[in-house]
Amino acid sequence: DAIALVEYLDGADFLAACEWLTGYPPPRGEGTRASAEELAAREAERRSREDRQRQDAETYREAERQRLYRQWKGLRPILGTGAEVYLREIRGLDIPAGAHLRFARDLPYYHGKHMVDGRERHRVVHSGPALVAATTLGNGHFAGLHFTWLDLNAPKGRPVLVCPETGEILPPKKVRGQQQGARIVLVPGGAEPCGMASGEGIESTLS
């Protein structure tokens, strides 16, 4: 509330905060307020803490990006896989030569967490084949992976995934890695591209 806000910003106790807000002196004695030096020290500590948090987050993001890149390099092209069957036969799409798409034979789908042997673990609610695309930033650097889980026996070629706790239907697509500013380049345009086709979703853009 307003009193707590003044307490936080000014380093004031309850009485001093009320005095600042109302303009009336405390009825029983004076309130206390942090000095300018104390406030400056607190601000410096806050900035230092935020810098450490940013550095930790950046370290985690880079480690995750490298893990995803190793995963991408270990996947096979989609020709002759279930991903090709999904795109050609179920979705009726042509696959351009050189398309940056790959296939994972058995990929876990994580949703939520649970306790295993006293430790919190990500819960696997499904595992199966998936179409995988790399996401990149505007400078061409690898950013992460886009996954589409497949079920070739389903009408649209995608499984029905259900949260075991709530019963909600989960999306059969996920993105890992940096998402802001990232895109999927299905077919590189070369040094002098003559045009570009873009859209929302791999299947829509391929069509």
Contacts in CASP RR format, 6 or more apart in sequence:
PFRMAT RR
TARGET T0000
AUTHOR 0000-0000-0000
METHOD contacts of the structure
MODEL  1
DAIALVEYLDGADFLAACEWLTGYPPPRGEGTRASAEELAAREAERRSRE
DRQRQDAETYREAERQRLYRQWKGLRPILGTGAEVYLREIRGLDIPAGAH
LRFARDLPYYHGKHMVDGRERHRVVHSGPALVAATTLGNGHFAGLHFTWL
DLNAPKGRPVLVCPETGEILPPKKVRGQQQGARIVLVPGGAEPCGMASGE
GIESTLS
2 21 0 8 1.000
3 14 0 8 1.000
3 17 0 8 1.000
3 18 0 8 1.000
3 21 0 8 1.000
4 17 0 8 1.000
6 12 0 8 1.000
6 16 0 8 1.000
6 17 0 8 1.000
6 20 0 8 1.000
6 21 0 8 1.000
7 13 0 8 1.000
7 14 0 8 1.000
7 17 0 8 1.000
10 16 0 8 1.000
10 17 0 8 1.000
10 20 0 8 1.000
10 33 0 8 1.000
10 34 0 8 1.000
10 39 0 8 1.000
11 33 0 8 1.000
11 34 0 8 1.000
11 38 0 8 1.000
11 39 0 8 1.000
11 42 0 8 1.000
12 20 0 8 1.000
12 31 0 8 1.000
12 32 0 8 1.000
12 33 0 8 1.000
12 34 0 8 1.000
13 31 0 8 1.000
13 32 0 8 1.000
13 33 0 8 1.000
15 26 0 8 1.000
15 28 0 8 1.000
15 29 0 8 1.000
15 30 0 8 1.000
15 31 0 8 1.000
15 32 0 8 1.000
16 26 0 8 1.000
16 30 0 8 1.000
16 31 0 8 1.000
16 32 0 8 1.000
16 33 0 8 1.000
18 24 0 8 1.000
18 26 0 8 1.000
19 25 0 8 1.000
19 26 0 8 1.000
19 31 0 8 1.000
34 42 0 8 1.000
61 177 0 8 1.000
61 178 0 8 1.000
64 176 0 8 1.000
64 177 0 8 1.000
65 142 0 8 1.000
65 143 0 8 1.000
65 144 0 8 1.000
65 177 0 8 1.000
65 178 0 8 1.000
68 142 0 8 1.000
68 144 0 8 1.000
68 145 0 8 1.000
68 176 0 8 1.000
68 177 0 8 1.000
69 142 0 8 1.000
69 144 0 8 1.000
71 145 0 8 1.000
72 102 0 8 1.000
72 132 0 8 1.000
72 134 0 8 1.000
72 142 0 8 1.000
72 144 0 8 1.000
72 145 0 8 1.000
75 102 0 8 1.000
75 103 0 8 1.000
75 104 0 8 1.000
75 132 0 8 1.000
76 102 0 8 1.000
76 103 0 8 1.000
77 101 0 8 1.000
77 102 0 8 1.000
77 103 0 8 1.000
78 84 0 8 1.000
78 87 0 8 1.000
78 95 0 8 1.000
78 99 0 8 1.000
78 101 0 8 1.000
78 102 0 8 1.000
78 103 0 8 1.000
78 131 0 8 1.000
79 95 0 8 1.000
81 103 0 8 1.000
81 105 0 8 1.000
81 129 0 8 1.000
82 103 0 8 1.000
82 129 0 8 1.000
82 150 0 8 1.000
82 152 0 8 1.000
83 101 0 8 1.000
83 102 0 8 1.000
83 103 0 8 1.000
83 129 0 8 1.000
83 130 0 8 1.000
83 131 0 8 1.000
83 132 0 8 1.000
83 150 0 8 1.000
84 95 0 8 1.000
84 103 0 8 1.000
85 152 0 8 1.000
86 131 0 8 1.000
86 150 0 8 1.000
86 152 0 8 1.000
86 157 0 8 1.000
87 93 0 8 1.000
87 95 0 8 1.000
87 131 0 8 1.000
87 203 0 8 1.000
87 206 0 8 1.000
88 94 0 8 1.000
88 95 0 8 1.000
90 152 0 8 1.000
90 156 0 8 1.000
90 157 0 8 1.000
91 156 0 8 1.000
91 157 0 8 1.000
91 203 0 8 1.000
91 206 0 8 1.000
91 207 0 8 1.000
93 203 0 8 1.000
93 206 0 8 1.000
93 207 0 8 1.000
94 206 0 8 1.000
95 101 0 8 1.000
95 206 0 8 1.000
96 186 0 8 1.000
96 187 0 8 1.000
96 206 0 8 1.000
97 187 0 8 1.000
98 187 0 8 1.000
98 188 0 8 1.000
99 186 0 8 1.000
99 187 0 8 1.000
100 133 0 8 1.000
100 134 0 8 1.000
100 184 0 8 1.000
100 185 0 8 1.000
100 186 0 8 1.000
100 187 0 8 1.000
100 188 0 8 1.000
101 131 0 8 1.000
101 132 0 8 1.000
101 133 0 8 1.000
101 186 0 8 1.000
101 202 0 8 1.000
102 131 0 8 1.000
102 132 0 8 1.000
102 133 0 8 1.000
103 129 0 8 1.000
103 130 0 8 1.000
103 131 0 8 1.000
103 132 0 8 1.000
104 128 0 8 1.000
104 129 0 8 1.000
104 130 0 8 1.000
104 132 0 8 1.000
104 147 0 8 1.000
105 128 0 8 1.000
105 129 0 8 1.000
106 127 0 8 1.000
106 128 0 8 1.000
106 129 0 8 1.000
107 127 0 8 1.000
107 128 0 8 1.000
107 129 0 8 1.000
107 130 0 8 1.000
107 132 0 8 1.000
107 147 0 8 1.000
107 149 0 8 1.000
108 124 0 8 1.000
108 126 0 8 1.000
108 127 0 8 1.000
108 128 0 8 1.000
109 124 0 8 1.000
109 125 0 8 1.000
109 126 0 8 1.000
109 127 0 8 1.000
109 128 0 8 1.000
109 149 0 8 1.000
109 161 0 8 1.000
109 170 0 8 1.000
109 174 0 8 1.000
110 122 0 8 1.000
110 123 0 8 1.000
110 124 0 8 1.000
110 125 0 8 1.000
111 123 0 8 1.000
111 125 0 8 1.000
111 161 0 8 1.000
111 163 0 8 1.000
111 170 0 8 1.000
112 122 0 8 1.000
112 123 0 8 1.000
113 120 0 8 1.000
113 121 0 8 1.000
113 122 0 8 1.000
113 123 0 8 1.000
114 120 0 8 1.000
114 121 0 8 1.000
114 123 0 8 1.000
115 121 0 8 1.000
123 164 0 8 1.000
125 161 0 8 1.000
125 162 0 8 1.000
125 163 0 8 1.000
125 164 0 8 1.000
125 170 0 8 1.000
126 149 0 8 1.000
126 159 0 8 1.000
126 161 0 8 1.000
128 149 0 8 1.000
128 150 0 8 1.000
128 159 0 8 1.000
129 149 0 8 1.000
129 150 0 8 1.000
130 147 0 8 1.000
130 148 0 8 1.000
130 149 0 8 1.000
130 150 0 8 1.000
131 147 0 8 1.000
131 148 0 8 1.000
131 150 0 8 1.000
131 202 0 8 1.000
132 145 0 8 1.000
132 146 0 8 1.000
132 147 0 8 1.000
132 148 0 8 1.000
133 145 0 8 1.000
133 146 0 8 1.000
133 184 0 8 1.000
133 186 0 8 1.000
133 202 0 8 1.000
134 142 0 8 1.000
134 143 0 8 1.000
134 144 0 8 1.000
134 145 0 8 1.000
134 146 0 8 1.000
134 184 0 8 1.000
134 185 0 8 1.000
135 142 0 8 1.000
135 143 0 8 1.000
135 144 0 8 1.000
135 145 0 8 1.000
135 146 0 8 1.000
135 175 0 8 1.000
135 177 0 8 1.000
135 178 0 8 1.000
135 179 0 8 1.000
135 182 0 8 1.000
135 183 0 8 1.000
135 184 0 8 1.000
136 142 0 8 1.000
136 143 0 8 1.000
136 182 0 8 1.000
136 183 0 8 1.000
136 184 0 8 1.000
136 185 0 8 1.000
137 143 0 8 1.000
137 178 0 8 1.000
137 181 0 8 1.000
137 182 0 8 1.000
138 181 0 8 1.000
138 183 0 8 1.000
140 185 0 8 1.000
143 177 0 8 1.000
143 178 0 8 1.000
143 179 0 8 1.000
143 181 0 8 1.000
143 182 0 8 1.000
144 175 0 8 1.000
144 176 0 8 1.000
144 177 0 8 1.000
144 178 0 8 1.000
144 182 0 8 1.000
145 175 0 8 1.000
145 176 0 8 1.000
145 177 0 8 1.000
146 173 0 8 1.000
146 174 0 8 1.000
146 175 0 8 1.000
146 184 0 8 1.000
146 202 0 8 1.000
147 173 0 8 1.000
147 174 0 8 1.000
147 175 0 8 1.000
147 176 0 8 1.000
148 158 0 8 1.000
148 172 0 8 1.000
148 173 0 8 1.000
148 202 0 8 1.000
149 158 0 8 1.000
149 159 0 8 1.000
149 161 0 8 1.000
149 172 0 8 1.000
149 173 0 8 1.000
150 157 0 8 1.000
150 158 0 8 1.000
150 159 0 8 1.000
151 157 0 8 1.000
151 158 0 8 1.000
151 159 0 8 1.000
151 160 0 8 1.000
154 160 0 8 1.000
158 172 0 8 1.000
159 172 0 8 1.000
160 169 0 8 1.000
161 169 0 8 1.000
161 170 0 8 1.000
161 171 0 8 1.000
161 172 0 8 1.000
162 168 0 8 1.000
162 169 0 8 1.000
162 170 0 8 1.000
163 169 0 8 1.000
163 170 0 8 1.000
184 201 0 8 1.000
184 202 0 8 1.000
186 202 0 8 1.000
186 205 0 8 1.000
186 206 0 8 1.000
189 196 0 8 1.000
197 205 0 8 1.000
198 205 0 8 1.000
199 205 0 8 1.000
END
